[in-house]
Amino acid sequence: MMYDRAFFDQGIERRNTACEKWDDRNVMGEDGIPLWVADMDFRCAEPIVDALKKRAEHACYGYPICGDEDREAFIHFTKRRHGISLQSEDIAFLPCVVTGMKVFIRAFSKPGDRIAILTPVYGPFTSSIECNQRIAERIALTIGTDGRYQIDFDALEEAFRQGVRHLMLCSPHNPVSRVWTKEELERLLALCRQYGVFLSVDEIHAEFVYEPQSFTSILSLAKPEDAVVCFMSASKTFNIAGLQQAMMISYRHDLLKAMQQELIAGGGVWGNTFALAGTRAAYELCDDWLDGLMAYLQSNLEVMKREIARQLPLARIIPVEATYLAWLDLREYHLSCAEIAQRCMRTGVALTGGTFFGPEGEGFMRLNFGCPERQLIRGIERLAAALQ
Ligand SMILES: Cc1ncc(COP(=O)(O)O)c(C=O)c1O
């Protein structure tokens, strides 16, 4: 199979497949174009489909084990793609990354504790904190003169000084699309060490980084004694979020154990027969699909910039360093996210409202460009019609 432009151009029909992005009628009508939920409208790599079919054909679906080969597949992938050397004992399995965030919160903090997040940030960071009766300490990112978001290190240190002992970082950052540099991560780590802060780092978007940026994993900087937990998953990378599997990684095996105990106490399980088969195939056999995808996304990024400049002259795209999610500053249109969403519903396109990521997102919308080019162009036309 050639994972070339033609492969990604063909997309895949997803309507009426119980698919959140296409089939949620509260968000858009039947003929709507979804540029919202963070999955992609492309066919999966052939080895994943084959592995799932093969597993399905073995007509017995009893309890599986997460075996050495599942860990090995992940270890080899992180070594190959990021040069990180992990040991089997550094890794534990989870149903998904958001479960991991909740387990991190529950294992290392207590109700009423304040947990720092850098906002605007992926909504479940806040909801995971609040549904566990902790308090989200929102440290707002600032926008620099170059239009890129920056960490307010002074505000963060002040929060630590005031007793905050947990930080949940998104790296690369959804929705503002920053790839945190080695220097920024080193500075964060140093602060966490100084104040005894537990750090969780969500690296689910690690593969979607555009040149000239390069990704630095927290795992390449953390020391064995650091209270650092990292979450990774094949779900975004290979478009298999519906399979539900993720990994938590830490050099502190006592932390991993505490999180596993918390997961078990809450009734959580890991090891879904199909997730294991699909994820192993993804990590072992699908680098060519991923490389083809990145070339396609890079091209879509240019198309999006061109079309937005042409059709939405008042919009500003926050520089896209990573992810397939663009953060659009629409504040010059003087409409709330709710108003923009209503107008988009009428013109037949769906984006994610900026306020899903926190109050700092008012007037912004997040656009998912992980789709065939023609769909992206049509969606932008409809967004422009909505804002007229
Ligand atoms: C930053 C980030 N973390 C986690 C998730 C969800 O991951 P999972 O489905 O593994 O819970 C998403 C999905 O959009 C995301 O953008």
The ligand as an SDF file (V2000), in Angstrom:
LIG
                    3D

 16 16  0  0  0  0  0  0  0  0999 V2000
   -4.1600   16.7430   24.7400 C   0  0  0  0  0  0  0  0  0  0  0  0
   -5.1000   15.5870   24.7100 C   0  0  0  0  0  0  0  0  0  0  0  0
   -5.0450   14.6610   25.6760 N   0  0  0  0  0  0  0  0  0  0  0  0
   -5.8760   13.5950   25.7070 C   0  0  0  0  0  0  0  0  0  0  0  0
   -6.8220   13.4410   24.7120 C   0  0  0  0  0  0  0  0  0  0  0  0
   -7.7500   12.2800   24.7900 C   0  0  0  0  0  0  0  0  0  0  0  0
   -7.0100   11.1090   24.8870 O   0  0  0  0  0  0  0  0  0  0  0  0
   -7.7180    9.7420   25.2630 P   0  0  0  0  0  0  0  0  0  0  0  0
   -8.7540    9.4790   24.2150 O   0  0  0  0  0  0  0  0  0  0  0  0
   -6.6020    8.7440   25.2500 O   0  0  0  0  0  0  0  0  0  0  0  0
   -8.3040    9.9210   26.6120 O   0  0  0  0  0  0  0  0  0  0  0  0
   -6.9230   14.3810   23.6880 C   0  0  0  0  0  0  0  0  0  0  0  0
   -7.9510   14.2530   22.6480 C   0  0  0  0  0  0  0  0  0  0  0  0
   -8.2360   15.1470   21.9010 O   0  0  0  0  0  0  0  0  0  0  0  0
   -6.0360   15.4670   23.6800 C   0  0  0  0  0  0  0  0  0  0  0  0
   -6.0470   16.3960   22.7090 O   0  0  0  0  0  0  0  0  0  0  0  0
  1  2  1  0
  2  3  1  0
  2 15  2  0
  3  4  2  0
  4  5  1  0
  5  6  1  0
  5 12  2  0
  6  7  1  0
  7  8  1  0
  8  9  2  0
  8 10  1  0
  8 11  1  0
 12 13  1  0
 12 15  1  0
 13 14  2  0
 15 16  1  0
M  END
$$$$
